């Protein structure tokens, strides 16, 4: 009986140790997974910030180009001709409008 009891105690100790090691491994895996997700999150946040900056610059550029276009439309002879007189632009009107 003493031998059997001792074997059962050994089995319990081994089982507890095995469970402890498995739990430790599981916690380590979960920690690594959480760390990886946090790194991905940080990376996405940086990319998001960068894209917002780029959108801001492109929006500013679009506003500027829209203003330039409006100013150009006021003085462009080609646009006056096509809007007021003819439906097909004349090549000489187009040539006078384009930069040389």
C-alpha positions in Angstrom: 0.0 0.0 0.0 2.8 2.4 0.9 4.5 1.7 -2.5 1.2 2.2 -4.4 0.6 5.5 -2.5 4.1 6.6 -3.3 3.6 5.9 -7.0 0.3 7.8 -7.0 2.0 10.8 -5.4 4.8 10.6 -8.0 2.2 10.5 -10.8 0.4 13.5 -9.3 3.7 15.4 -9.0 4.6 14.6 -12.6 1.1 15.5 -13.8 1.2 18.8 -12.0 4.7 19.6 -13.4 3.5 18.7 -16.9 0.4 20.9 -16.5 2.6 23.7 -15.1 5.0 23.5 -18.1 2.0 23.4 -20.5 0.4 26.4 -18.9 3.7 28.3 -19.0 4.1 27.5 -22.7 0.5 28.6 -23.3 1.0 31.9 -21.5 4.2 32.5 -23.5 2.4 31.8 -26.7 -0.4 34.2 -25.8 2.1 36.9 -24.8 3.9 36.5 -28.2 0.6 36.7 -30.0 -0.4 39.8 -28.1 3.0 41.4 -28.8 2.7 40.6 -32.5 -0.8 42.1 -32.6 0.4 45.2 -30.8 3.3 45.6 -33.3 0.9 45.3 -36.2 -1.4 47.8 -34.6 1.4 50.3 -34.1 2.5 49.8 -37.8 -1.1 50.4 -39.0 -1.3 53.5 -36.9 1.9 54.9 -38.4 0.7 54.1 -41.9 -2.7 55.7 -41.2 -1.0 58.9 -39.9 1.2 58.9 -43.0 -1.8 58.5 -45.3 -3.7 61.3 -43.6 -0.7 63.6 -44.1 -0.6 62.6 -47.8 -4.3 63.2 -48.2 -3.9 66.6 -46.6 -1.1 67.5 -49.1 -3.1 66.2 -52.0 -6.2 68.2 -50.9 -4.1 71.3 -50.7 -2.7 70.7 -54.1 -6.2 70.1 -55.5 -7.4 73.4 -54.1 -4.4 75.2 -55.5 -4.9 73.6 -59.0 -8.6 74.4 -58.9 -7.8 78.0 -58.2 -5.2 78.1 -61.0 -7.7 76.5 -63.4 -10.4 79.1 -62.5 -8.0 81.9 -63.0 -6.9 80.4 -66.3 -10.5 79.9 -67.5 -11.1 83.7 -67.0 -8.4 84.6 -69.5 -8.2 81.6 -71.9 -9.3 82.6 -75.4 -10.0 78.9 -76.4 -12.6 78.6 -73.6 -14.3 81.9 -74.7 -14.4 80.7 -78.3 -15.7 77.3 -77.5 -18.3 78.5 -75.0 -19.5 81.5 -77.0 -19.1 80.9 -80.7 -18.2 77.4 -81.9 -18.6 73.8 -80.8 -15.3 72.6 -82.3 -12.2 74.5 -81.2 -10.1 76.1 -83.9 -6.4 75.0 -84.0 -5.2 78.6 -84.1 -7.2 79.3 -80.9 -5.8 76.2 -79.3 -2.3 77.2 -80.3 -2.7 80.7 -78.8 -3.8 79.2 -75.5 -1.1 76.7 -75.1 2.3 77.5 -73.6 5.2 77.8 -76.1 
